[in-house]
Structures are given as structure tokens and as C-alpha cells.
Amino acid sequence: MAITPEQPKAAPSHRKAGRHRGEGQWAAGHLTPLNGNEQTKKDDDGLNVRTRIETIYAHRGFDSIDGADLRGRMRWWGLYTQRKPGIDGGKTAILEPEELDDEFFMLRVRIDGGRLTTDQLRVIGEVSQEFARGTADITDRQNIQLHWVRIEDVPEIWRRLEGVGLSTTEACGDTPRVILGSPVAGIAEDEIIDGTPAIEEIQRRVIGNKAFSNLPRKFKSAISGSPSLDVAHEINDISFVGVVHPEHGPGFDLWVGGGLSTNPKIGVRLGAWVPLEDVPEVYEGVISIFRDYGYRRLRNRARLKFLVADWGAERFREVLEREYLLRTLIDGPAPDQPVSRWRDHVGVHRQRDGRFYVGFAPRVGRVDGTTLTKIADLAQAHGSGRLRTTVEQKMIVLDVTEDQVESLVAGLEALDFQVNPSPFRRGTMACTGIEFCKLAIVETKARGAALIDELERRLPDFDEPITINVNGCPNACARIQTADIGLKGQLVLNDDGEQVEGFQVHLGGALGLDAGFGRKVRGLKVTSDELPDYVERVLTRYQAEREDDER
Ligand code: SF4
């Protein structure tokens, strides 16, 4: 039933083919590319660039790279040109893309489900040290990103990563991105259902499959059977959330159409219960709807959330069932609210097999290659060789016996990875920012790390869950709209009327318990230098004036 990019079908008669003609929907028979990105994808599948990298670009160097490959298709293999150093944020919107491009790349290693072995982590650490100037950031989508990568080294990096079962395939681009998974899948005492087999099957069926490598835009997905709701399911294009059906038992509640950036939307429930074995099929159905019906005319309307907003849950489910699954789905319940506002699994927790998992907090996800290999050594010595990354830029060592916990915690803390961190270390995230990102306006990682240190010094007794998310531009890579305090990077005026780096403030967002977007406080902007004073004031006043359990 699904449409393939090679053989699009005519619009079924029940659809008003002309109605969305202007949106570039393939299913409406509108196959002519309506913008440069669509033209690039039509000219050549992004996945095909790998051969050119291996046979041409890696040998002839950066200057040999075709422009459409450089700023388009290379993303299909996780490669993104990084920002030339020294260009200030005021120039971001003024300069042409080629003026911002450095000759080095960011390389994103996808870690589906956040599942890593110590061998894999060691290889990432070695690649970082040999080919990426020691850089490594854990992202809030469970990936690890390296910087300063030269095109000449990419084939060797792939050889090493793929040698241990890792990949960069479709880590960026208009593709099915990394599949988020509960970092405690298969081990947590309170788990409703383990989604790992579904993640593995989707990887096999979908990732690198040319039937799904030309989507209108990125497609983000999440699967978790944890009652802590630990994969930010509300803001993914598709999410499967563990629930217990009163008749059928454990399975997943299906959500679609979440996303941040422009027009942020909380995903909607389709009211359908999906058993574990059907998750890959339903995933394929939804991603096929996105491919076939998704809007391709304007990039800023091309995410699935816009289609879902126009159709509504009822019509979306009807199209999914009638045109793609060819059967009806079972109605099912909504997930329960989580009991805790922390859902990052930091700390020492008992597994259902009696062993323990130990979650720890780097500062704003920043690590380095040497340290990654040390973490791998520690995890090997104290556990079974399994680790996980989280969607809060944290890591977890699994399978630690009780007598090894203390020694592991001491080893991690000696590396400055805290197992019992302050709420500020635990709850602060930062995106890549101006150090490497071409879209950035302000610095984020160093700013976020300094903010943590300053708040720990000023508010040593503050002891409540708090999330502070720092973004370098109006995009939402660090999920600013869903933080207690969301900071959106922009240029602001200081007291002397000069333009300096600063932030627009959003207050009161959350995921999980009482999920919703923070409010942009009109006119509330702070300079980067004022940031610690501002956050301290907000938190002090909140503690003094809140009522009962008010967030
Ligand atoms: Fe770059 Fe903006 Fe995303 Fe930060 S939020 S990584 S600055 S695009």
C-alpha cells in the first residue's frame, strides 16, 4: 500500500487531490520539487553520498566536495559542517552558509535506545582522541557528537565505528533519526514492558532503507516502557509509551505529531494500544504517512506535527488503519502520570535482577575522548560491559553488583562525574552553541557549565528538581520550551545600550508530570553576564512564594 519514492501512486479518489497541492504532498500527486532541498533529494538520494565520500572526497579533500553534498546529503551520514571559529553571533543571520562553513565536520554517532557496550564506548573515545581533537558531547537524543573531523579521516572512522556495531547512518538529514529508548529498558524493577526488540527491528527494517530516506524533514521517534516516561515522548514525531491494557496486558500507547522549534506541539494520542510485536509495523505505517502526505513546500511546515495539527488524531488514525495497516488498531488507555519529576535515572538504583545501575552526571553533556575510555574501563571493571546514554545528557553503568557500587561511584566522582549531583548539575542541559553550530547566536556549553558552578556556590541548600535548558538560537535542540527555566540565545542590549550575548527567558515548561510549554515572559531578556543573578533571583523568589507543591 505504501508509496515508494520511485513509484508514487495517484491520489486515492476519496482524497481531494487538489486541496493540498500547494503543500507538495506526494500523495496528492504533487511530485515536482518546490524548493532547493526537495530538488537536492530528488536529484540523488542522500544515502548515495557515502560512495562519493569514500572514493572521491576523502582522497581529494574538502575543496573537492560538491556543494549540494556538503550542505545537504552528507547529513544522511551524520556529517555536518561546523562553524568557522571566530565568527560572532551577530553575523549568523547575515553571512552566506559558505562563509560560516569550516572545513571540519561535526560527526554524530547514533546510539539507538542509548545502548552502548564498553567496547563501543572505548572506540568512540579512541576515534575522538585520534580524529576529533578529543571532543565528545552526549546529546539530549542519546547520541554522541564529535567535532573537528576531517573528511580525509571519515572512511577510517566509519570502519572503526562499524567494526563494533555503531553507525552514523541517517544520524542527521530528512531521515528516520535515532530511535530514543528507555535507558533502563530490560533492567528496571518498575518496567511495564521492554521496547528493545522493537527498536532493533525498526533499525533493521527502516534505517538506511531507501524507501524512507527521502522524508519531508527529520522524523524523531521514541519507545519506552518505563513508568518514569524517560524519553521525552511528548515531543517526538512518533512515540510508543508503555501502558497496561486491562484485557491485553502490557503494550504501548501511540503518540504522534510532537515537536519543538517553531510552533512547538505536544504530541497527540491516537487512543490506540500496540503490542510489542506490532510496533515496527505501526512505526512503518506512520513514517509512510509522513513521507507520502507530509508537507514539502516550506521547510518550516514540513514536520509531521503540522499534518497532525491539520488532520487531528481521528483522521490520522483512520488513514493509518485504512491505507497502511489495512486493519483497525485496538483502543487503549493513556499512560499514568510519573511519580517523580526526575526521569534521568541518575543515582544508584536496584535492577530487577538484584544488581544495580548507576547514573551519573557530566556537566551539560560535555565529556572528552580520554574520559570516555576511562568510563569504559570503569564500567568494564565494575559491571558487565553495558552502558546507556539518557535524553538528559547523562550516562548510566548497568549490572553492578552491590559490593562494586561504592568503588564505581568513587571512580566516577574522581572523573568529576557525580552520582549524587546538585539539582543544578542534574537539571541543566545545553545545546552545542556558537562553539561549533552555524545557526548559533550565543555560547552555551561553557555558559551552562559556569552557571551550574555559580548556582551550586550561591544556593547550596536548594534541593528540588529544577530544569534549566540553554539554547544558542531560536531552535530548540536543548528543549527550552519544556524546562522550568528555558533560555533562548539571542543578542540583547546591556545597560549601556550595546548588543551583547543574552537570552530570552521562558518559564514554567515541563515534560512528564504536567507536561506543557513554558511561557515566554514578555520583554524578559537577560544578558549572559547577568544570567547567574537572574536565575538565583527566580529560584529564591520561587522558594519564598510558592504554594504547596507548586512547581
Ligand atoms: Fe545550534 Fe540553535 Fe540547535 Fe543550539 S539550538 S545546537 S545553536 S541550532
Boltz pocket constraint, residues with backbone or C-beta under 6 A from the ligand:
constraints:
  - pocket:
      binder: B
      contacts: [[A, 431], [A, 432], [A, 433], [A, 434], [A, 437], [A, 438], [A, 439], [A, 440], [A, 441], [A, 442], [A, 470], [A, 471], [A, 472], [A, 473], [A, 474], [A, 475], [A, 476], [A, 477], [A, 478]]
      max_distance: 6.0
